[in-house]
Amino acid sequence: PAMARPRLAAPTSAEAELLLLQKQALAEEEAAKTKRELLTRFLQEKLSREEQSSMHGLHKVLTIWRLAQRKAKDQELRQDIEILSQTFARVMDCKDGVIETLVRDLEQAEEQQNRALRSHLHLTDQLLHLQQRRLHCLQEGFNAQVGALKADFEAERCGISGGEGEW
């Protein structure tokens, strides 16, 4: 019986040691599991922060890109407006030149028309004067012929009246 106890004691201490090792292994496993969970949570939080930071950075990059695109488009549109403005100014200058030329031509045509009208009126006055002189000469010629015919008629009448007895 005395030996049985040490035998029992020996397995008990071995069992206790085994239990202790199992407890330690279980505690280590629990610690490792907790550590893994903490590490997983830490990495998930870090990933979430990185994703947020990445989204924020992407937003900043897109904002800067859009700003650069707007600046480039603004500059391009301003250049286009400048070119169109210069083209418009040249076209307007050209049209102004044409208008000035047409105004000069119109003034010259009006002046020429006025000269032609004055010349026509002068020639018409001369023709009227000439026709009046011709009419006056014709009238004088007619009056002279009428006078001559009257004189002939009177002479024949006198001749016929004086020579009535002769017939």
C-alpha positions as CSV (number, residue, x, y, z in Angstrom):
1,P,0.0,0.0,0.0
2,A,2.8,2.4,0.6
3,M,4.0,1.8,-2.8
4,A,0.7,2.2,-4.3
5,R,0.5,5.7,-3.2
6,P,3.7,6.7,-4.7
7,R,2.6,5.1,-7.8
8,L,-0.6,7.0,-7.5
9,A,1.3,10.1,-6.6
10,A,3.6,9.7,-9.5
11,P,0.8,9.4,-12.0
12,T,-1.0,12.3,-10.3
13,S,2.0,14.5,-10.6
14,A,2.3,13.4,-14.2
15,E,-1.3,14.0,-14.7
16,A,-1.0,17.3,-13.0
17,E,2.0,18.1,-15.1
18,L,0.0,17.1,-18.2
19,L,-2.9,19.1,-17.1
20,L,-0.6,22.0,-16.4
21,L,0.9,21.6,-19.9
22,Q,-2.5,21.3,-21.4
23,K,-3.6,24.5,-19.6
24,Q,-0.5,26.3,-20.7
25,A,-1.0,25.1,-24.3
26,L,-4.7,26.1,-24.1
27,A,-3.6,29.5,-22.6
28,E,-1.0,29.9,-25.3
29,E,-3.5,29.0,-27.9
30,E,-6.0,31.4,-26.4
31,A,-3.3,34.1,-26.3
32,A,-2.3,33.3,-29.9
33,K,-6.0,33.4,-30.9
34,T,-6.5,36.7,-29.1
35,K,-3.3,38.0,-30.6
36,R,-4.5,36.9,-34.1
37,E,-7.9,38.5,-33.5
38,L,-6.2,41.7,-32.3
39,L,-3.8,41.6,-35.3
40,T,-6.7,40.9,-37.7
41,R,-8.7,43.8,-36.2
42,F,-5.7,46.0,-36.3
43,L,-5.0,45.1,-40.0
44,Q,-8.7,45.6,-40.8
45,E,-8.7,49.0,-39.2
46,K,-5.5,49.8,-41.0
47,L,-6.9,48.6,-44.3
48,S,-10.1,50.7,-43.7
49,R,-7.9,53.8,-42.9
50,E,-5.8,53.1,-46.0
51,E,-8.9,52.8,-48.1
52,Q,-10.3,56.0,-46.7
53,S,-6.9,57.7,-47.2
54,S,-6.7,56.2,-50.7
55,M,-10.3,57.5,-51.5
56,H,-9.4,60.9,-50.1
57,G,-6.1,61.0,-52.1
58,L,-8.0,59.9,-55.2
59,H,-10.5,62.6,-54.6
60,K,-7.7,65.2,-54.3
61,V,-6.0,63.9,-57.4
62,L,-9.2,64.0,-59.4
63,T,-9.9,67.6,-58.1
64,I,-6.4,68.7,-59.1
65,W,-6.8,66.9,-62.5
66,R,-10.1,68.6,-63.1
67,L,-8.6,71.9,-62.1
68,A,-5.7,71.4,-64.5
69,Q,-8.2,70.4,-67.2
70,R,-10.3,73.5,-66.5
71,K,-7.2,75.7,-66.7
72,A,-6.2,74.1,-70.0
73,K,-9.7,74.5,-71.4
74,D,-9.9,78.0,-70.1
75,Q,-6.7,78.9,-71.8
76,E,-7.7,77.2,-75.0
77,L,-11.1,79.0,-75.1
78,R,-9.4,82.4,-74.3
79,Q,-7.0,81.8,-77.3
80,D,-9.9,80.9,-79.5
81,I,-11.8,84.0,-78.4
82,E,-8.7,86.1,-79.1
83,I,-8.3,84.6,-82.5
84,L,-12.0,85.1,-83.3
85,S,-11.8,88.6,-82.0
86,Q,-8.8,89.4,-84.2
87,T,-10.6,87.8,-87.2
88,F,-13.7,89.7,-86.5
89,A,-11.7,93.0,-86.3
90,R,-10.0,92.2,-89.6
91,V,-13.4,91.4,-91.2
92,M,-14.9,94.6,-89.8
93,D,-11.9,96.6,-91.0
94,C,-12.3,95.1,-94.5
95,K,-16.0,95.8,-94.5
96,D,-15.4,99.4,-93.3
97,G,-12.9,99.8,-96.1
98,V,-15.5,98.5,-98.6
99,I,-18.2,100.8,-97.1
100,E,-15.8,103.8,-97.4
101,T,-15.0,102.9,-101.0
102,L,-18.7,102.6,-101.8
103,V,-19.5,105.9,-100.1
104,R,-16.7,107.6,-102.2
105,D,-18.0,105.9,-105.3
106,L,-21.5,107.0,-104.5
107,E,-20.4,110.6,-103.9
108,Q,-18.5,110.5,-107.2
109,A,-21.5,109.1,-109.0
110,E,-23.8,111.7,-107.4
111,E,-21.3,114.4,-108.5
112,Q,-21.1,113.0,-112.0
113,Q,-24.9,112.7,-112.1
114,N,-25.2,116.4,-111.0
115,R,-22.7,117.4,-113.7
116,A,-24.6,115.4,-116.3
117,L,-27.9,117.0,-115.1
118,R,-26.4,120.5,-115.3
119,S,-25.0,119.8,-118.7
120,H,-28.3,118.3,-119.9
121,L,-30.2,121.3,-118.5
122,H,-27.7,123.7,-120.2
123,L,-28.0,121.8,-123.5
124,T,-31.8,121.8,-123.2
125,D,-31.7,125.6,-122.5
126,Q,-29.5,126.0,-125.6
127,L,-31.8,123.8,-127.7
128,L,-34.8,125.7,-126.5
129,H,-33.1,129.0,-127.3
130,L,-32.1,127.7,-130.7
131,Q,-35.7,126.4,-131.4
132,Q,-37.1,129.8,-130.3
133,R,-34.7,131.6,-132.7
134,R,-35.6,129.1,-135.4
135,L,-39.3,129.6,-134.7
136,H,-38.8,133.4,-134.7
137,C,-37.0,133.2,-138.0
138,L,-39.7,130.9,-139.4
139,Q,-42.3,133.3,-138.1
140,E,-40.5,136.2,-139.7
141,G,-40.2,134.2,-142.9
142,F,-43.9,133.3,-142.7
143,N,-44.9,136.9,-142.0
144,A,-42.7,138.0,-144.9
145,Q,-44.3,135.5,-147.2
146,V,-47.8,136.5,-146.0
147,G,-46.9,140.1,-146.5
148,A,-45.6,139.3,-150.1
149,L,-48.7,137.3,-150.8
150,K,-50.9,140.1,-149.5
151,A,-49.0,142.5,-151.6
152,D,-49.3,140.3,-154.7
153,F,-53.0,139.7,-153.9
154,E,-53.6,143.4,-153.5
155,A,-51.6,144.1,-156.7
156,E,-53.7,141.5,-158.6
157,R,-56.8,142.8,-157.1
158,C,-56.0,146.3,-158.0
159,G,-55.0,145.1,-161.4
160,I,-58.2,143.1,-161.7
161,S,-60.3,146.0,-160.3
162,G,-58.7,148.5,-162.6
163,G,-58.8,146.3,-165.6
164,E,-62.4,145.2,-165.2
165,G,-63.5,147.1,-168.2
166,E,-61.0,145.4,-170.3
167,W,-62.6,142.1,-170.0
